[in-house]
Protein backbone atom coordinates (compact mmCIF):
# COMPACT_ATOMS: atom_id res chain seq x y z
CA UNK A 1 0.00 0.00 0.00
CA UNK A 2 1.17 3.50 -0.69
CA UNK A 3 1.94 5.91 2.10
CA UNK A 4 -1.13 8.09 1.48
CA UNK A 5 -3.42 5.06 1.58
CA UNK A 6 -1.86 3.93 4.86
CA UNK A 7 -2.40 7.40 6.29
CA UNK A 8 -6.06 7.34 5.26
CA UNK A 9 -6.44 3.86 6.73
CA UNK A 10 -5.10 5.12 10.07
CA UNK A 11 -7.38 8.17 9.92
CA UNK A 12 -10.45 5.98 9.37
CA UNK A 13 -9.31 3.62 12.11
CA UNK A 14 -8.93 6.58 14.48
CA UNK A 15 -12.41 7.83 13.52
CA UNK A 16 -13.75 4.59 14.93
CA UNK A 17 -11.32 3.86 17.75
CA UNK A 18 -11.14 7.23 19.53
CA UNK A 19 -14.90 7.65 20.17
CA UNK A 20 -15.12 3.97 21.05
CA UNK A 21 -12.34 4.25 23.62
CA UNK A 22 -13.76 7.44 25.11
CA UNK A 23 -17.44 6.52 25.32
CA UNK A 24 -17.61 2.84 24.37
CA UNK A 25 -20.95 2.30 22.63
CA UNK A 26 -20.08 -1.19 21.43
CA UNK A 27 -18.21 -1.98 24.63
CA UNK A 28 -21.47 -1.58 26.54
CA UNK A 29 -23.49 -3.57 23.99
CA UNK A 30 -21.05 -6.50 23.95
CA UNK A 31 -20.54 -6.25 27.74
CA UNK A 32 -16.74 -6.39 27.41
CA UNK A 33 -14.71 -5.96 30.60
CA UNK A 34 -13.01 -2.84 29.18
CA UNK A 35 -14.09 0.34 30.96
CA UNK A 36 -14.60 3.41 28.74
CA UNK A 37 -12.75 6.57 29.69
CA UNK A 38 -15.94 8.56 30.30
CA UNK A 39 -18.61 6.52 32.04
CA UNK A 40 -21.13 9.33 32.33
CA UNK A 41 -23.23 9.37 29.17
CA UNK A 42 -25.78 11.82 30.55
CA UNK A 43 -24.42 14.39 28.09
CA UNK A 44 -25.59 12.20 25.19
CA UNK A 45 -29.00 11.73 26.79
CA UNK A 46 -29.38 15.50 27.06
CA UNK A 47 -28.02 16.15 23.52
CA UNK A 48 -29.02 13.19 21.32
CA UNK A 49 -27.85 14.91 18.15
CA UNK A 50 -24.25 14.72 19.45
CA UNK A 51 -24.64 10.97 20.00
CA UNK A 52 -26.13 10.65 16.52
CA UNK A 53 -23.14 12.52 15.05
CA UNK A 54 -20.67 10.41 17.03
CA UNK A 55 -22.18 7.14 15.81
CA UNK A 56 -22.18 8.49 12.25
CA UNK A 57 -18.45 9.28 12.51
CA UNK A 58 -17.82 5.74 13.76
CA UNK A 59 -19.79 4.30 10.82
CA UNK A 60 -17.75 6.37 8.38
CA UNK A 61 -14.56 5.19 10.07
CA UNK A 62 -15.47 1.49 9.89
CA UNK A 63 -16.64 1.88 6.27
CA UNK A 64 -13.32 3.49 5.33
CA UNK A 65 -11.35 0.69 6.99
CA UNK A 66 -13.41 -1.92 5.12
CA UNK A 67 -12.82 -0.05 1.86
CA UNK A 68 -9.05 0.18 2.29
CA UNK A 69 -8.68 -3.43 3.45
CA UNK A 70 -10.49 -4.64 0.33
CA UNK A 71 -8.26 -2.82 -2.15
CA UNK A 72 -6.53 -5.16 -4.60
CA UNK A 73 -3.03 -4.05 -3.70
CA UNK A 74 -3.28 -4.88 0.01
CA UNK A 75 -0.86 -7.68 0.83
CA UNK A 76 -2.63 -9.66 3.52
CA UNK A 77 -3.45 -13.32 3.93
CA UNK A 78 -6.80 -14.18 2.33
CA UNK A 79 -8.17 -15.95 5.43
CA UNK A 80 -7.13 -13.07 7.66
CA UNK A 81 -8.75 -10.64 5.23
CA UNK A 82 -12.04 -12.58 5.43
CA UNK A 83 -11.89 -12.65 9.23
CA UNK A 84 -11.30 -8.88 9.36
CA UNK A 85 -14.13 -8.30 6.90
CA UNK A 86 -16.57 -10.41 8.90
CA UNK A 87 -15.67 -8.65 12.17
CA UNK A 88 -15.87 -5.20 10.60
CA UNK A 89 -19.22 -5.94 8.95
CA UNK A 90 -20.60 -7.17 12.29
CA UNK A 91 -19.37 -3.96 13.94
CA UNK A 92 -20.87 -1.92 11.09
CA UNK A 93 -24.25 -3.63 11.43
CA UNK A 94 -24.23 -3.03 15.19
CA UNK A 95 -23.37 0.64 14.67
CA UNK A 96 -26.14 1.08 12.09
CA UNK A 97 -28.61 -0.59 14.46
CA UNK A 98 -27.41 1.69 17.27
CA UNK A 99 -27.83 4.71 14.99
CA UNK A 100 -31.33 3.60 14.04
CA UNK A 101 -32.38 3.07 17.65
CA UNK A 102 -30.86 6.33 18.83
CA UNK A 103 -32.66 8.19 16.06
CA UNK A 104 -35.96 6.45 16.72
CA UNK A 105 -35.88 6.83 20.48
CA UNK A 106 -34.62 10.40 20.75
CA UNK A 107 -36.84 12.16 18.18
CA UNK A 108 -34.03 14.26 16.76
CA UNK A 109 -35.18 17.17 14.60
CA UNK A 110 -32.66 17.98 11.90
CA UNK A 111 -34.73 20.61 10.17
N, CA, C and O of each residue as an XYZ file, in Angstrom:
444
protein
N       0.839     -1.176      0.000
C       0.000      0.000      0.000
C       0.881      1.236      0.000
O       1.952      1.255      0.607
N       0.421      2.248     -0.678
C       1.166      3.501     -0.692
C       1.011      4.231      0.637
O       0.121      3.945      1.438
N       1.912      5.182      0.833
C       1.936      5.905      2.099
C       0.648      6.683      2.345
O       0.146      6.711      3.469
N       0.105      7.320      1.296
C      -1.128      8.088      1.482
C      -2.302      7.180      1.837
O      -3.163      7.559      2.631
N      -2.340      5.984      1.253
C      -3.422      5.058      1.580
C      -3.291      4.551      3.008
O      -4.296      4.349      3.689
N      -2.061      4.342      3.468
C      -1.856      3.932      4.857
C      -2.288      5.033      5.814
O      -2.876      4.765      6.862
N      -1.991      6.271      5.445
C      -2.401      7.399      6.292
C      -3.918      7.470      6.373
O      -4.468      7.668      7.457
N      -4.604      7.311      5.242
C      -6.060      7.345      5.256
C      -6.640      6.168      6.039
O      -7.656      6.311      6.719
N      -5.994      5.011      5.942
C      -6.442      3.863      6.728
C      -6.345      4.155      8.216
O      -7.263      3.827      8.968
N      -5.253      4.763      8.654
C      -5.102      5.122     10.066
C      -6.087      6.204     10.493
O      -6.562      6.197     11.628
N      -6.395      7.133      9.590
C      -7.383      8.175      9.918
C      -8.755      7.549     10.130
O      -9.448      7.876     11.093
N      -9.152      6.637      9.218
C     -10.451      5.982      9.370
C     -10.482      5.094     10.608
O     -11.508      5.003     11.283
N      -9.373      4.445     10.905
C      -9.313      3.624     12.109
C      -9.440      4.491     13.362
O     -10.098      4.099     14.326
N      -8.819      5.657     13.349
C      -8.928      6.581     14.483
C     -10.344      7.137     14.611
O     -10.814      7.385     15.721
N     -11.031      7.337     13.475
C     -12.411      7.826     13.524
C     -13.316      6.840     14.251
O     -14.310      7.237     14.858
N     -12.977      5.569     14.190
C     -13.754      4.586     14.929
C     -13.222      4.392     16.347
O     -13.996      4.349     17.302
N     -11.912      4.274     16.481
C     -11.317      3.861     17.755
C     -11.399      4.932     18.843
O     -11.674      4.607     19.998
N     -11.168      6.184     18.505
C     -11.142      7.230     19.535
C     -12.505      7.411     20.207
O     -12.561      7.417     21.437
N     -13.610      7.560     19.459
C     -14.903      7.647     20.165
C     -15.248      6.362     20.924
O     -15.889      6.404     21.974
N     -14.816      5.227     20.381
C     -15.118      3.968     21.049
C     -14.347      3.837     22.359
O     -14.877      3.312     23.339
N     -13.124      4.300     22.385
C     -12.339      4.255     23.619
C     -12.890      5.240     24.638
O     -12.960      4.933     25.828
N     -13.280      6.423     24.175
C     -13.756      7.439     25.106
C     -15.136      7.123     25.683
O     -15.346      7.256     26.889
N     -16.075      6.708     24.836
C     -17.443      6.518     25.319
C     -17.924      5.082     25.255
O     -18.828      4.711     26.005
N     -17.357      4.269     24.395
C     -17.609      2.836     24.371
C     -19.025      2.398     24.105
O     -19.614      1.716     24.943
N     -19.600      2.761     22.970
C     -20.945      2.304     22.626
C     -20.984      0.789     22.461
O     -21.830      0.120     23.055
N     -20.081      0.251     21.665
C     -20.075     -1.188     21.428
C     -19.557     -1.956     22.635
O     -19.924     -3.112     22.842
N     -18.714     -1.326     23.423
C     -18.206     -1.978     24.630
C     -19.365     -2.285     25.573
O     -19.392     -3.338     26.208
N     -20.315     -1.368     25.661
C     -21.471     -1.580     26.536
C     -22.418     -2.627     25.959
O     -22.987     -3.431     26.697
N     -22.586     -2.615     24.629
C     -23.492     -3.569     23.995
C     -22.950     -4.990     24.132
O     -23.697     -5.913     24.457
N     -21.653     -5.166     23.884
C     -21.053     -6.500     23.952
C     -20.690     -6.920     25.375
O     -20.275     -8.057     25.599
N     -20.843     -6.009     26.337
C     -20.535     -6.251     27.741
C     -19.099     -6.746     27.925
O     -18.853     -7.718     28.639
N     -18.161     -6.065     27.271
C     -16.743     -6.387     27.413
C     -16.224     -5.825     28.726
O     -16.751     -4.825     29.212
N     -15.210     -6.439     29.308
C     -14.714     -5.961     30.601
C     -13.872     -4.687     30.518
O     -13.309     -4.261     31.526
N     -13.775     -4.076     29.347
C     -13.014     -2.836     29.185
C     -13.890     -1.676     29.639
O     -15.054     -1.579     29.250
N     -13.332     -0.806     30.456
C     -14.094      0.339     30.964
C     -13.806      1.549     30.078
O     -12.641      1.899     29.891
N     -14.838      2.200     29.524
C     -14.602      3.411     28.736
C     -14.039      4.535     29.599
O     -14.208      4.540     30.818
N     -13.383      5.467     28.964
C     -12.747      6.575     29.689
C     -13.791      7.449     30.387
O     -13.592      7.849     31.534
N     -14.880      7.742     29.717
C     -15.942      8.561     30.304
C     -17.173      7.684     30.509
O     -17.839      7.299     29.547
N     -17.462      7.379     31.741
C     -18.609      6.523     32.040
C     -19.927      7.276     31.962
O     -20.956      6.692     31.621
N     -19.906      8.548     32.272
C     -21.135      9.328     32.332
C     -21.593      9.679     30.918
O     -20.951     10.474     30.231
N     -22.684      9.094     30.495
C     -23.228      9.366     29.173
C     -24.465     10.256     29.257
O     -25.239     10.342     28.304
N     -24.647     10.912     30.387
C     -25.781     11.815     30.554
C     -25.761     12.929     29.512
O     -26.811     13.409     29.086
N     -24.555     13.338     29.104
C     -24.424     14.385     28.086
C     -25.092     13.968     26.787
O     -25.709     14.795     26.115
N     -24.975     12.689     26.423
C     -25.593     12.200     25.195
C     -27.101     12.051     25.342
O     -27.842     12.170     24.366
N     -27.551     11.793     26.557
C     -28.996     11.728     26.787
C     -29.617     13.117     26.684
O     -30.739     13.268     26.200
N     -28.884     14.129     27.142
C     -29.381     15.496     27.062
C     -29.268     16.064     25.655
O     -30.112     16.864     25.253
N     -28.240     15.671     24.890
C     -28.016     16.149     23.524
C     -27.935     14.958     22.579
O     -26.831     14.541     22.229
N     -29.061     14.397     22.154
C     -29.020     13.193     21.323
C     -28.423     13.431     19.940
O     -27.949     12.488     19.307
N     -28.437     14.658     19.465
C     -27.847     14.911     18.145
C     -26.332     14.721     18.173
O     -25.743     14.352     17.157
N     -25.691     14.966     19.318
C     -24.254     14.722     19.454
C     -23.979     13.224     19.383
O     -23.027     12.799     18.728
N     -24.799     12.426     20.047
C     -24.639     10.973     19.997
C     -24.860     10.459     18.583
O     -24.150      9.567     18.118
N     -25.850     11.028     17.903
C     -26.127     10.653     16.517
C     -24.920     10.966     15.636
O     -24.539     10.146     14.800
N     -24.321     12.127     15.809
C     -23.139     12.522     15.046
C     -21.955     11.616     15.357
O     -21.213     11.236     14.452
N     -21.774     11.269     16.611
C     -20.673     10.407     17.028
C     -20.794      9.011     16.413
O     -19.801      8.455     15.941
N     -21.974      8.453     16.415
C     -22.181      7.136     15.809
C     -21.983      7.209     14.306
O     -21.459      6.268     13.710
N     -22.392      8.311     13.678
C     -22.177      8.491     12.247
C     -20.694      8.546     11.914
O     -20.269      7.967     10.914
N     -19.904      9.224     12.720
C     -18.449      9.277     12.513
C     -17.843      7.882     12.649
O     -16.952      7.518     11.881
N     -18.312      7.105     13.611
C     -17.820      5.739     13.764
C     -18.182      4.886     12.557
O     -17.372      4.070     12.118
N     -19.382      5.057     12.012
C     -19.793      4.302     10.822
C     -18.916      4.671      9.634
O     -18.503      3.793      8.877
N     -18.630      5.940      9.460
C     -17.751      6.373      8.376
C     -16.357      5.783      8.557
O     -15.728      5.359      7.586
N     -15.874      5.755      9.795
C     -14.559      5.188     10.070
C     -14.484      3.708      9.739
O     -13.533      3.272      9.092
N     -15.464      2.930     10.169
C     -15.469      1.491      9.886
C     -15.626      1.248      8.386
O     -14.983      0.354      7.836
N     -16.468      2.028      7.723
C     -16.640      1.876      6.275
C     -15.343      2.159      5.527
O     -15.017      1.460      4.567
N     -14.604      3.171      5.955
C     -13.321      3.486      5.333
C     -12.296      2.388      5.535
O     -11.533      2.075      4.621
N     -12.269      1.796      6.731
C     -11.346      0.692      6.991
C     -11.697     -0.511      6.115
O     -10.805     -1.156      5.566
N     -12.979     -0.815      5.982
C     -13.410     -1.915      5.115
C     -12.995     -1.634      3.675
O     -12.509     -2.527      2.981
N     -13.182     -0.412      3.231
C     -12.819     -0.050      1.860
C     -11.323     -0.238      1.608
O     -10.931     -0.832      0.603
N     -10.490      0.266      2.516
C      -9.051      0.177      2.290
C      -8.505     -1.233      2.487
O      -7.494     -1.579      1.876
N      -9.133     -2.048      3.309
C      -8.680     -3.431      3.447
C      -9.052     -4.283      2.244
O      -8.427     -5.316      2.002
N     -10.061     -3.865      1.486
C     -10.493     -4.639      0.329
C      -9.910     -4.152     -0.989
O     -10.336     -4.599     -2.054
N      -8.947     -3.248     -0.934
C      -8.262     -2.821     -2.150
C      -7.458     -3.995     -2.689
O      -7.033     -4.858     -1.921
N      -7.247     -4.038     -3.991
C      -6.532     -5.159     -4.603
C      -5.065     -5.205     -4.234
O      -4.472     -6.284     -4.215
N      -4.467     -4.072     -3.944
C      -3.033     -4.053     -3.704
C      -2.654     -4.200     -2.236
O      -1.517     -3.911     -1.864
N      -3.580     -4.641     -1.399
C      -3.281     -4.878      0.005
C      -2.707     -6.289      0.130
O      -3.348     -7.266     -0.256
N      -1.511     -6.380      0.664
C      -0.859     -7.678      0.826
C      -1.170     -8.241      2.202
O      -0.476     -7.954      3.177
N      -2.219     -9.042      2.265
C      -2.633     -9.655      3.523
C      -3.145    -11.051      3.189
O      -3.674    -11.280      2.101
N      -2.992    -11.963      4.107
C      -3.451    -13.323      3.927
C      -4.954    -13.327      3.665
O      -5.701    -12.577      4.295
N      -5.395    -14.169      2.737
C      -6.797    -14.177      2.330
C      -7.726    -14.566      3.481
O      -8.796    -13.976      3.629
N      -7.337    -15.551      4.298
C      -8.169    -15.950      5.433
C      -8.254    -14.830      6.466
O      -9.321    -14.567      7.021
N      -7.135    -14.181      6.716
C      -7.125    -13.066      7.657
C      -7.977    -11.903      7.150
O      -8.647    -11.220      7.924
N      -7.937    -11.696      5.842
C      -8.752    -10.641      5.226
C     -10.243    -10.932      5.419
O     -11.019    -10.030      5.733
N     -10.644    -12.205      5.229
C     -12.043    -12.577      5.429
C     -12.464    -12.428      6.883
O     -13.579    -11.989      7.166
N     -11.577    -12.791      7.807
C     -11.893    -12.649      9.229
C     -12.083    -11.179      9.591
O     -13.036    -10.823     10.284
N     -11.157    -10.312      9.110
C     -11.296     -8.880      9.359
C     -12.583     -8.337      8.756
O     -13.276     -7.534      9.380
N     -12.902     -8.775      7.539
C     -14.132     -8.296      6.897
C     -15.370     -8.710      7.676
O     -16.287     -7.908      7.852
N     -15.409     -9.944      8.140
C     -16.567    -10.407      8.900
C     -16.720     -9.613     10.194
O     -17.821     -9.179     10.532
N     -15.609     -9.422     10.924
C     -15.667     -8.650     12.166
C     -16.086     -7.204     11.916
O     -16.909     -6.655     12.649
N     -15.522     -6.595     10.886
C     -15.866     -5.197     10.601
C     -17.312     -5.045     10.139
O     -17.963     -4.053     10.468
N     -17.817     -6.007      9.386
C     -19.219     -5.939      8.949
C     -20.148     -6.127     10.144
O     -21.187     -5.471     10.222
N     -19.794     -7.007     11.072
C     -20.599     -7.171     12.288
C     -20.610     -5.873     13.085
O     -21.662     -5.441     13.556
N     -19.445     -5.249     13.237
C     -19.366     -3.964     13.942
C     -20.188     -2.911     13.213
O     -20.887     -2.121     13.847
N     -20.111     -2.893     11.885
C     -20.867     -1.919     11.092
C     -22.369     -2.117     11.260
O     -23.109     -1.143     11.396
N     -22.823     -3.357     11.252
C     -24.251     -3.634     11.434
C     -24.710     -3.200     12.827
O     -25.801     -2.652     12.984
N     -23.876     -3.448     13.830
C     -24.229     -3.031     15.190
C     -24.278     -1.507     15.304
O     -25.144     -0.963     15.990
N     -23.359     -0.823     14.640
C     -23.374      0.644     14.671
C     -24.590      1.203     13.952
O     -25.199      2.165     14.420
N     -24.951      0.612     12.820
C     -26.137      1.081     12.091
C     -27.395      0.830     12.920
O     -28.294      1.671     12.949
N     -27.468     -0.317     13.590
C     -28.612     -0.585     14.464
C     -28.647      0.410     15.621
O     -29.714      0.901     15.990
N     -27.483      0.705     16.190
C     -27.413      1.691     17.274
C     -27.839      3.074     16.784
O     -28.528      3.805     17.496
N     -27.428      3.427     15.574
C     -27.829      4.706     14.993
C     -29.337      4.757     14.786
O     -29.979      5.764     15.083
N     -29.893      3.667     14.276
C     -31.331      3.604     14.042
C     -32.112      3.734     15.353
O     -33.089      4.478     15.432
N     -31.673      3.007     16.370
C     -32.384      3.066     17.649
C     -32.221      4.416     18.326
O     -33.158      4.919     18.946
N     -31.034      5.008     18.211
C     -30.858      6.328     18.831
C     -31.678      7.381     18.103
O     -32.173      8.318     18.729
N     -31.828      7.244     16.809
C     -32.664      8.193     16.060
C     -34.137      7.986     16.395
O     -34.878      8.949     16.592
N     -34.550      6.734     16.455
C     -35.958      6.446     16.718
C     -36.393      6.795     18.126
O     -37.525      7.229     18.338
N     -35.515      6.612     19.079
C     -35.883      6.831     20.478
C     -35.749      8.286     20.918
O     -36.423      8.706     21.858
N     -34.895      9.057     20.257
C     -34.621     10.403     20.755
C     -35.413     11.488     20.051
O     -35.451     12.617     20.540
N     -36.043     11.197     18.931
C     -36.836     12.156     18.178
C     -36.015     13.403     17.837
O     -36.386     14.525     18.181
N     -34.902     13.178     17.160
C     -34.029     14.259     16.760
C     -34.678     15.022     15.600
O     -35.174     14.414     14.651
N     -34.670     16.330     15.680
C     -35.180     17.166     14.599
C     -34.002     17.823     13.894
O     -33.322     18.680     14.459
N     -33.771     17.407     12.651
C     -32.658     17.979     11.905
C     -33.038     19.278     11.205
O     -32.191     20.140     10.968
N     -34.296     19.403     10.885
C     -34.732     20.610     10.165
C     -35.812     21.328     10.920
O     -36.299     22.363     10.466
